[in-house]
Amino acid sequence: MGGGGEEPPRSSSAVVRSALDAFGSTDRRIILLILRTTQRPRIFPLVPPLPPSTQRAAACSLSVLMKQSLGELMRMSRICRMLFATCLGSFILVIFYFQIMQKNPFVVDGCCRKGSRNSLQDLYSPSQLDPSALHQARRDQVMDACRVNSASSRKRRVLTPGDLRNLVVDDDHELIYCYVPKVACTNWKRVMMVLTGRGKYSDPMEIPANQAHVPSNLKTLNQYSIAEINHRLKNYFKFLFVREPFERLVSAYRNKFTLKYNSSFHKRFGTRIIRRYRKNATQEALVNGDDVKFKEFVDYLVDPATHRGRPLNEHWQTVYQLCHPCHIHYDMVGKYETLEEDANHILGLVGVGESLRFPSYAKSTRTTDTMTAQFFSNISAQQQVQLYQLYKMDFLMFNYSIPSYLRLD
């Protein structure tokens, strides 16, 4: 071995010779050619040089062998692809079969309950392209707003039972409805009483409004055990209805502070607001609290002292705080602006659309955008900014644009 190269250990030579002896003469020459042309000579010093004629013959044999191997590989690839496609198709057919045969594949334990349809499957079904695309966009909007504002939207990562008191449960139809005051919640509670009444009620409008708000007439999620809560949040169809935040706020003010029959609100909140924010208030106003001005109501809402120690009343609390949409995945977000259409769509998904319709709403008394602008015209720009910050998450999550009458500069 000339040239000053370092001779490998004898054990390596023995290994190489032993490996070569295992092949036939033709294959051994091909292997020798590969080793000679692809490796450094000093790694395989025991491989003898091949004559030119032998190298050409070995190269031809190597070319034929490679073509044969490549052909075998391509045939195997086609077979593998066919096997994979067959397995995948069979898997899809099995899944499709069970989705059709089972009434509700989303329920983990137990059989389907009375009246239950596969609401979740129907909602996400591509056969309902228009409504499903609309409601998917609304769900995406909520998720995007929660993600962008994650620092503020996820301050409390674990919900307590007290956070779930606005979530009404219908175990018969596997429904959870988060009610938001001033977003047709009275009629929705009536509908839920029909659904859970087991035949006691048939027409929602036969139920007096005050009965719809009696806590014992409906069951809320906070009344269940932790395990039962988790099961329902995972498996039930969950929905809520939202409204333009400032229209809802003005509607709450009009209902609770300008109508004589709401004396309980006058005593509970009106007297406190007048005492704190009205200069030279009369004794009558301090006692009755029935003539709160909208500006005084706004003073109360933006005052930091109002938010210390206790949450806002549910009639003017944010939807974000009432229903926790950054923690609970709602399958449908209905809107007050498309109330009857969205409501009847839900009833159809539940499987009761033919026997139960959502009550028509009296539009003559609705708080409109024009009416809201009039109320805000007497509010300072600073307070408008403060109010917007208070309800900002509701604007962002439910895709409501900043009102044109608002002065945020």
N, C-alpha and C positions, 0 to 999 in steps of 0.2 A: 504494500500500500504506500505509494509514493506521494509526493506533494505536501508532506508535512501535516496531513489531516489527522485528526484525533480518532483512533480506532475505537469503535463502540465495544461494550462488554461482550464477551463470548456468549453470554446467555441470550442476548438479543439476536445474535446470528443464528443460534439454534432455533429460536422461535420463528424467525423468518423462513429458514429452510424447512422446518416442520410444516408450516402453513402452506408453502409452495408445493410440497410433496403430496398434499391432499387433493390437488387439482390435476386434471388431465394435462397432457402436453400442450395442447392448443390454448386452453384457458390459462395455463401457467405462463405461456409466452405473452398473452395479452396483459396479464397482471404485471408481469415484469416490465412491459413497455409503459404501462401506466405509472408504475413506481419510478421507473427511470426518468420519465418526462415530467412528473409532477412533484417529485420530492428531491431534496438536495442529495447529491451523491453520497455525502459522508454519512447520511442517516442509514442508507442501505448499501454499504460497501461490498456486501457479498453477492449482489445482483450482478451477473456478468454482462458485458456489453453484447448487444444483439447485432447480427449482420444486417445490412440495409434491406436485403430481400425479405428477411424474416420480419423486420419492422413493418414493411409495407403490407405483408400478409396479415400480420397481427392487427395493423390499423384497419384493414378491410373487415377482419373478423369483429373487431371492436365496434365498427360502424354498424354492421348487421346486428350485433348483439344489442347495441343501444337502441336501434330502431325497434327491435322486437320488444325490448323492455319498455320503451315509451308507449308502444301500442298496447301492451298489457296494462300499463298504468292508466292510459286513457279509457280502456274498457272497464277497468276497475272503478274509475271515477264516475263513469256513466252509471254503472251498477249502484254505486254508493248514492249518487244523486237520486236515482229512481227509488231506492230503498228509503231514503230520507223523505222524499215527497210522499211516498205511500204511507209512511208512519205519521207524517204531519197531517195528511188528509184524514186518516183514521182517527187521530186525536181530535181534530176539529169536529168530525161527525159525532163522536161520542159526547163531546161537550154540548153540541147543538141538540142532541137527543135528550140529554138530561135537563137542559133549559126548557125544552118544550114540555116534557113529561111532568116536571115538578112545578107546582104552583108558585112557590117562592124559594128559589135556590139560595137566597141570601140569609135565610134563617138557619142558624147553626144547629139548634137543638129543637126537637119537637116537630110535629106536623103543622101544616098551614092552618091558620085560624079562620073562622067564619068570615067570608067576604074578602079575604085577602087575595090580591092579585099581585103579580110580580111588578110592583110599581117602579122599583129601581131599574129593572131590565127594560120596561117600557119607556122610561124617561130617556135612557141612553141609547135606545134603539135607533139605528139609522133609517128605519122606515118612517120616522117622524122628523124629516129633515128640517123643516122650518122651525117648529117649536123647540126641538132639541138643540138646534144651533143657537137659538136665542137664549135659552136657559143655560146652555154651556158657556156662552159669552158672559152671562151675569155671574156664574160661578167663578169663571176665570178672573173677572174684575175683582171679586172679593179676595181671591187668593193673591193676586198681584198687589193689591193695596196692603194686605197683611204682610206680605214679604217686604215691600218697600219700606213700610213703617214698622218693621219688626221690633225695633227698640221700644216703641210705645205700645204696640198692639199686643205684645206678649209679656208684659210685666208680670202678670200672674199666670203661671204655666199650668197650675193645677186648679181646676174648678171645684168649688165646694157645693154641697147640696143647696145652700142658700142662693147660689148663682143660677140655679135651675128652676126657680119658682115660676118663671114665665113660660115654661115649656109644658104645654098641655099634651097628655098622652091618651091615645086611643088604642088599647090593646087588641080590640077585635079586628081592626083594620091595619094595625101596625103603623100608626101614624104618630108623629110628634110635630106639634104646631107651636112655634114661639110667637106669642101674641105681643103686639106692639100697640099700645093705646094710641088712638087717633089715626089708626090705619085699618078701619073697618073691623076692629077686633070684636065688637059686640056681635056682629053678624057671623063672624067666624066662630065665636064661642057658641052661638046658637046652632050652627052647623055641626060643631063637635058634639053638642048635646044630643042632636039627632043621631049621629053616628054611634055614640056610646050608650044611648038610652035603651037599646035592645027593644025597640018598638014602642017605647013610651011616647016618643015624639015622632011626627012625620013631616011637619011643616015648620021650618026654622022660625018663620014670622009669627007662629002661634005662641012662641016662648017670649014672655015679657022681658024687656031689656034688663031690668034689675035682677031677674032670675039668672040671666046669663053671667052676671058678675058675682054670683054667690059662690065662694070658694069650694064649698062641698059638692057643688053640682058637676065639677070637673076634677079630674085627677092630674096633678102636676108631677113632673119628673123627680122633684126633690122628696117626694113621699116614698120612694123606693129605696131598697138597699143599694150599696155601692155596686155589687155584682149585677143587680137588676138594671141599674142605671147604665152601666157599661154595655150590657147586652142590648138594651134598647137604642143607645146611641150608635152602636155598630150596625144594627140590623133593621131598624125602623126607617121609614120614609120621613125625612125631616124637611120642613119648609117654614118660611116666614114671609111676611109682606112688609114692604118698606114704602116710604113716601118722601118727597122733597123735604129736607129737614126743616126749613124755615116755614113752609106751609103747615107742616105738622105742629110746629111750635106755636104759631099764631092760632091754629085751630084749638090747641089745648088751652091757650089763654082765653079765647072767646067762650069756650065751653065751661071752664072752671071759675072764671072770674066775672063774667058779664051776665050769666044766667042766674036768676033768683033762687032756683031750686037747689043749687049746689052750695047750700049754706055750710055744709061740713068743710068744704075747701075754703070758704070765706073765713071760718073760724080758725081753721088749722094753719092756713098760709096767709090769707089776706090780712088778718090783724097783725101778724108778724111783719109782713112786708111794709104795711103802712107805718107801723111804729118805727121801723128802722130807716125808711127812705123818704118819708113825707114830712116836710117841715110844717109846723103849725097845724097838725092834723086835728080835726074835730073829735070830740069825745065819742060821737056817734060812729065815726069812721073807725076809731080805735077799737070799739066794741064789736061792730058788725063785720068790718073788713070786706064789704061787698062792693066797693067801688075802686078796686085796684086799677091804676093806669098801666098801660102796656110798658111805658118807660120805667115805671117802678118795678114791674115784673122783670124787665131786663136788668135793672140795677141789682135785683136779687140774684139773678142767674150768674152774672159775671163777678159777683163779690166772692173773693177767695174764702171768706168766712162761711159761705153757704156750702162749700164742698168739704169742710173739715168734719171728720167724724162720721158722716152719714152720706149715703148716696142720694142723688136727686130723686124726686118723686117720679114714678114710672111714666107719668103722662108727659113729662118733658125730659126724661132721661134719654140718652142716645141709644140708638138701636145696637150700636157696638157694645154698650155696657149691659143692655137688657138680654141680648141673645147670644153674645160671645161668638160671632161668626169666624173669628180667627182661631178659635179652639174647637168649635163644632162645625163639621162639614155639612152644610145644608144642601140637600139634593135639589131644591128649587127655591129661588128667590122671586117671589111675586111682587108686583108693583101696584101701587094705588092707582096709578095712571092707566093701567090695563087690568083693573081689578076683576071684573066679571069674567073676562077672557081667561086670565091666569087661574082664577079660582075654579072655574068649571073644567079647565084642563086638568087640575089636580084631582078633582072628583072623578073625572074620567079615568085617570091613571089608577085610582083606588078601586075602581070597578063599580061605583055607585052613580055614575053620571046620568044614567037613564032614569033613575028614581029620585034623584036629588039634584036640585039646581041652586046655585048661590043666589041669595036674595038680591033683587035690583036695589040700587042705592038712590036715595033722593038727592039729586044733584043741585037742587035749588039752594041748599044751605051749605054747600061745600065752601071751604076756604080756598080761594083761588090765588094764583100768582099776582094778579092785579091787586087783590085785597091785601095780600102780604106786603106788597110794595108800599101801600098806603100806611100800614102800621110802622114800617121801617123808616119812613120819611122823617119821623120825629126822633130818631135815634142817632146819636152822635157817631161820627166816623170811627172814633176810638172804640166805642161799644160795639159797633158792627164788626170790627176786626176781632174783638174779644169773643163775640158770639160765634163768628166763623171758626175761630180756633177751637171753641168748645165742641162744635158739631162737625169739625173737619173730617174726621174719619168716616162719618156717615156720608158726606159728600163724595169722598174718594171711593169708598167701598162699593157704593151703589150707583156710581157713574152719574151723579148729578152735577151739572156745571154751576159755577159761581153765578148767582143771580145778577142780572144787569143793573139792578137798582142798588147793589151793594157798593159802598165806597171803601175800598181797601187800600187806597194810596196813602 
